């Protein structure tokens, strides 16, 4: 059975938050930072990237049309520049 694919927004932008972010923040804290620091709407479908203080971790916040998704990547070696 084939499921219909959701239409993807071709105007999606990737926003990278300058500076460091408290990596203890979750969905609501990062969504609030999107609104205040980036002056964007967290439910816009754009991708928002946040970097931790040590530089070994990033979090990505994205609204997929059904709800917010929060992805986290931690490097074993090296740093995100």
C-alpha positions as CSV (number, residue, x, y, z in Angstrom):
1,X,0.0,0.0,0.0
2,X,1.5,3.3,-1.0
3,X,1.0,6.2,1.3
4,X,0.7,9.7,-0.1
5,X,3.7,11.9,0.5
6,X,3.3,15.2,2.3
7,X,4.1,18.2,0.2
8,X,7.5,19.6,1.3
9,X,8.0,23.4,1.6
10,X,10.6,24.3,-1.1
11,X,11.2,27.7,0.7
12,X,12.6,26.1,3.9
13,X,15.5,28.0,5.4
14,X,18.1,26.9,7.8
15,X,18.7,29.3,10.7
16,X,21.9,29.0,12.8
17,X,21.7,30.7,16.2
18,X,24.8,32.7,16.8
19,X,26.6,32.2,20.1
20,X,26.1,29.4,22.5
21,X,22.8,27.8,23.7
22,X,22.0,26.2,27.0
23,X,21.7,22.5,25.9
24,X,19.4,21.7,28.8
25,X,16.7,23.5,26.9
26,X,14.0,21.4,25.3
27,X,11.2,22.0,22.8
28,X,9.6,25.0,24.6
29,X,12.9,26.7,25.6
30,X,14.3,26.5,22.1
31,X,11.0,27.6,20.5
32,X,11.1,30.6,22.8
33,X,14.7,31.4,21.8
34,X,13.6,31.2,18.1
35,X,10.9,33.8,18.8
36,X,13.1,36.2,20.9
37,X,16.6,35.9,19.6
38,X,15.9,35.0,15.9
39,X,12.6,36.8,15.7
40,X,11.1,33.9,13.7
41,X,8.1,31.6,14.2
42,X,9.1,28.1,15.4
43,X,6.2,26.5,13.6
44,X,7.1,28.0,10.2
45,X,8.7,24.8,8.9
46,X,12.2,26.3,8.8
47,X,15.1,24.5,10.5
48,X,16.7,26.1,13.6
49,X,20.2,25.0,14.7
50,X,21.7,25.6,18.1
51,X,25.3,24.9,19.3
52,X,26.4,24.1,22.9
53,X,29.1,25.9,24.8
54,X,31.8,23.2,24.4
55,X,31.0,22.9,20.7
56,X,30.6,19.1,20.7
57,X,26.8,19.2,20.5
58,X,24.1,20.8,18.3
59,X,20.3,20.6,18.6
60,X,18.0,21.1,15.6
61,X,14.4,22.2,16.0
62,X,12.0,21.7,13.1
63,X,8.2,21.7,12.7
64,X,7.2,18.9,10.3
65,X,3.5,19.9,9.9
66,X,2.3,17.6,12.7
67,X,4.5,18.8,15.6
68,X,7.9,20.0,16.7
69,X,10.9,17.7,16.1
70,X,14.0,18.0,18.2
71,X,17.2,16.4,17.0
72,X,20.4,16.2,18.9
73,X,23.9,15.4,17.6
74,X,26.9,14.9,19.9
75,X,30.4,14.4,18.5
76,X,32.7,11.9,20.3
77,X,35.7,13.8,18.9
78,X,36.1,17.3,17.5
79,X,33.8,20.3,17.6
80,X,31.2,22.0,15.5
81,X,32.7,25.3,14.4
